[in-house]
Amino acid sequence: MKYLSVLIITVCQLLTVTCQISMVPCDTTSNTYKGPPLPRLQDQFTMNIEANIVQKNLTMNFVEYYDYNGNKGRIDWYNRTGGDKLYTIMDFSRKESWMVFSNHTCRFLKTNSSHVKMSFMVGEDSSHIKTVKQLLYFGEDLGEIYVGTSQVRGIITNHWRTCVKIPATDGRFTLDYYFSKASGYFIDGKEVEIPVRAVINGTGKSMRSPNSSAIHTFYHIYDFYDVKYRPIRDQDIFQVPPGIVCNQGDTNDNYLKPKISQQFSTTMELTTTTPDRRKMTICNVLHADNVAKIYRFDTSQSLTRGRPELYGQNPMSYIHDSKNGILYIIDKFMKNCSTVSNVEASPVVPSTSMTELPVDLSDYKYQGQKTLRGIPVYSWGYYNSTTHTYIDILFQSPKPPRQGQNNQPQLINPTFIAALKPVGLFQYKPGNDNMNATYIEEHIIDFTSGHIDYNVFDVSTCYALDHHSLMLAVDVTGQYMTDIVRYYTKVLISKVRQVIADTAKVSPTRISSIQFELRSAPDVNVDPFLMMTFELLDNKLAGLTIVGPSLQEAYNNLKEAWKTGNDHLQFDIKPTHGRSMTLSIRDGSLWEIQPQYMTDTSTTHSYGPGAMVGLALGMLVIGAILGLLAAYVIYKKIDTSVPYQVTD
């Protein structure tokens, strides 16, 4: 780190002019420049710099991005000890800056910070970057003297020199600049006049100890490579990348925070980088209900941990009832089902950080505007100090912000915040060192907020052949019933299912086949009501009994709750947009429609062993009769007369 601080200080001496320390020409009596025209300095450029600190026997490399028009800057440098790339991004229009580290974290700084890494580009105030003249300390009024031509790295250059004083440290040094000649030097087919080298040589007190009387000498050589005089079109370099969480410094936490629906459907592309640097990518369709704690993953490949013989390689549906600790594994081709009660010990890995999307982001801090898949997005990040895990959630607005525009005022608009939807989730889990870290990148596509159609959680194929069920019905009353049926069917079915499951004290997966019929009341002044029918399933799966009430116990729970004389069981329908509507289940309206003994829950009919024997005997008799009939017809058609007569 001492070398890093040395580099930053020397960068201040050369490229950053003052570092908040006044620098002036040695001769202030004459500011008249005599010589050939000075090179025209550009307001936008990138360059690679090799800094050779001769008296320290030290070489460092860094990259500088300068955009005066965009009021932004960036410096990349390298930690030679650890081999890590570090960089600082500055946005002076927002007066914000970020120091990004290699462990997916960063430190937030205001541009008026006194930190030496910040001050090298700060102008007279913290709201604008330095001019290029101030940045390079090169201009006609800065005591430049034309020395002549010189050859540097085989390039013919024009050579200028000036003498610089730093009164605060009694410093004095010469600053030599070498620019390629305006004619005769080509880069990529164009004649250009660019900086090739700068040299400083002088004496002074240490900037780190300005009160010390010790004087030291310094001699630095800076070579400029890959200098590009042109607009910086890729503005993403001035943004913190997705997956980086700034958990240090004075982060801005005054904005509103988005909320994620507890029930949603989405398609995900999940890429996991394992500690051994392998990348694994899978695509999932996720249906989540964080209220009932039920999740379904549809994949095009089996998620078994290297055990394809367990469930095959067909596309699978994994339905995880996390409250009851049961995982249903359904083969989408064969329509068969397996169940796992000890999910943690299962070789199946259906879990994903998407199921852990927080509804409340109160612990998350706004990270700024970023870019994902070419789309401007807003970022909120969180650092778990217990697990040392970093999570970055990215949100997209229906009307994406313009790049380079300060869109932060919208973050205090509740309507704008409510319209944000997640489009990405990045998670970084460090190990014992950076080599053992796990990095998860999830791209969220077609995120649909709201209640889930519970047909996606149908697990009827997983039930035992001898399980029982009850077909039941209730009446649901309330206002605006016609509008609810027309516009909010999925919300209604999901809410009714959850209410029934909670009342029966069973998992929502045991409430299936919900249907409804809108009926008119005898009194025209009374709103229409709904007759809701549903199937209450048993707790016996194939080879497994679900923890919870039996079928009869669940039915008794419903009867007790809805018997005549009890208060109405009310619940609210709350659409994403619009008014909240209160509905209730009518007292005493629970009745049994068709109690039945279920032998098969599929839509196809099956036959018992006796039926199969009878069918076989019947087919045998019919076949014999048809065979005899065919033989008789053939016999009758054969002509047995002699075709000719033999005569003597």
Secondary structure, 3 states (H helix, E strand, C coil): CHHHHHHHHHHHHHCCCCCCCCCEECCCCCCCCCCCCCCCCCCEEEEEEEEEEHHHCEEEEEEEEEECCCCEEEEEEEECCCCEEEEEEEECCCCEEEEECCCCEEEEEECCCCCHHHHCCECCCCCCECCHHHHHCCCHHHCCEEEEEEEECCEEEEEEEEEEEEHHHCEEEEEEEEEECCCCCEECCEECCCEEEEEEEEEECCCCCCCCCCCEEEEEEEEEEEEEECCCCCHHHHCCCCCCEEEEECCCCCCCCCCCCCEEEEEEEEEEECCCCCEEEEEEEEEEECCCCEEEEEECCCCECCCHHHHCCCCEEEEEECCCCEEEEEECCCCCEEEECCHHHCCECCCCHHHHCCCCCCCCEEEEEEEECCEEEEEEEEEECCCCEEEEEEEECCCCCCCCCCCHHHHHCHHHHHCCEEEEEEEEECCCCHHHCEEEEEEEEEEEECCCCHHHHCCHHHECCCCEEEEEEEEEEECCHHHHHHHCHHHHHHHHHHHHHHHHCCCHHHEEEEEEEEECCCCCCCCCEEEEEEEEECCEECCEECCCCCHHHHHHHHHHHCCCCCCCEEEEECCCCCCCEEEEECCCCCEECCCEECCCCCCCCCCCHHHHHHHHHHHHHHHHHHHHHHHHHHHHHCCCCCCCCCCC
